[in-house]
Amino acid sequence: MSAVPSVFHLAQAKKFNVQEIDPSLLRIEHDCQVPRFRKTPSKYAPIFEKLKVGSAIVCEPKEAARIASRLREWVETEGINARVRQVSLCKDGMGRVWLLEK
């Protein structure tokens, strides 16, 4: 037996109500629409809108990955044909996030 207890054993130890899913209660729907969620603008949107292809955002090294991730999401959401590149530590000690041609 493993030294690490299974999730089931942990649930029993904590007195959780663990029940199996009853397949007879499940149903299938065809042609149902996926709900649309309200698009909340990124807090970085104002600066992203100012970016041109070939431009870079200068930031703290520890912020580069997060900003690059948000910029990738923004590029995809806005339907912009570009790619994002990041470098966490440039020669000047700052991070950079570029918007580049695809």
C-alpha positions in Angstrom: 0.0 0.0 0.0 1.2 3.5 -0.8 2.5 5.8 1.9 0.4 8.6 0.4 -3.3 8.2 1.2 -5.7 8.4 -1.8 -8.2 11.2 -2.2 -11.0 8.8 -1.3 -9.3 7.9 2.0 -8.8 11.6 2.8 -12.4 12.3 2.0 -13.5 9.5 4.4 -11.2 10.7 7.1 -12.6 14.2 6.9 -16.2 12.9 6.8 -17.0 14.3 3.4 -20.2 13.1 1.8 -18.6 11.2 -1.2 -21.3 10.0 -3.6 -21.0 8.5 -7.0 -22.6 10.2 -10.0 -25.9 8.5 -10.9 -25.8 8.1 -14.8 -29.6 8.0 -14.9 -29.7 11.6 -13.7 -27.6 12.8 -16.6 -29.1 14.1 -19.9 -27.8 15.1 -23.3 -28.8 18.3 -25.1 -28.2 18.9 -28.8 -27.9 22.3 -30.4 -27.7 24.2 -27.1 -25.7 27.5 -27.2 -22.7 28.1 -25.1 -23.4 31.2 -23.0 -21.5 34.3 -23.9 -19.7 36.0 -21.0 -19.2 39.6 -20.7 -15.8 40.6 -21.9 -14.0 42.5 -19.2 -11.3 44.7 -20.5 -7.7 44.1 -19.4 -6.3 46.7 -17.0 -3.4 46.8 -19.5 -5.7 47.6 -22.5 -4.9 51.3 -22.6 -1.2 50.6 -23.0 -1.7 47.6 -25.3 -3.8 49.8 -27.7 -0.8 52.2 -28.1 1.5 49.4 -29.1 2.6 49.1 -32.7 4.1 46.1 -34.3 7.8 46.1 -33.4 7.3 48.1 -30.2 8.1 46.9 -26.7 6.8 47.5 -23.3 9.5 48.2 -20.7 8.8 46.7 -17.3 10.3 45.3 -14.2 12.0 41.9 -14.8 9.5 40.0 -12.6 6.5 41.6 -14.4 7.5 40.6 -17.9 6.0 37.1 -17.9 2.6 38.3 -16.6 2.4 41.2 -19.0 3.4 38.9 -21.9 0.7 36.5 -21.0 -1.9 39.3 -20.8 -0.7 40.7 -24.1 -1.1 37.3 -25.8 -4.6 37.1 -24.5 -5.4 40.6 -25.7 -3.9 40.0 -29.2 -6.0 36.8 -29.5 -9.2 38.5 -28.3 -8.7 41.5 -30.5 -7.9 39.3 -33.5 -4.6 41.0 -34.2 -2.2 39.1 -36.5 0.9 39.4 -34.3 3.0 37.4 -31.9 4.4 38.3 -28.5 8.0 37.9 -27.3 9.3 38.6 -23.8 12.7 38.9 -22.2 12.8 39.1 -18.5 16.2 40.7 -18.1 17.8 43.0 -20.8 21.2 44.6 -20.6 19.7 47.7 -18.8 18.2 45.5 -16.0 14.6 45.9 -17.2 12.3 43.4 -18.8 10.7 43.8 -22.2 7.6 42.5 -24.0 7.5 42.9 -27.7 4.6 42.9 -30.2 6.0 41.4 -33.4 4.9 40.4 -36.9 3.6 36.9 -37.2 
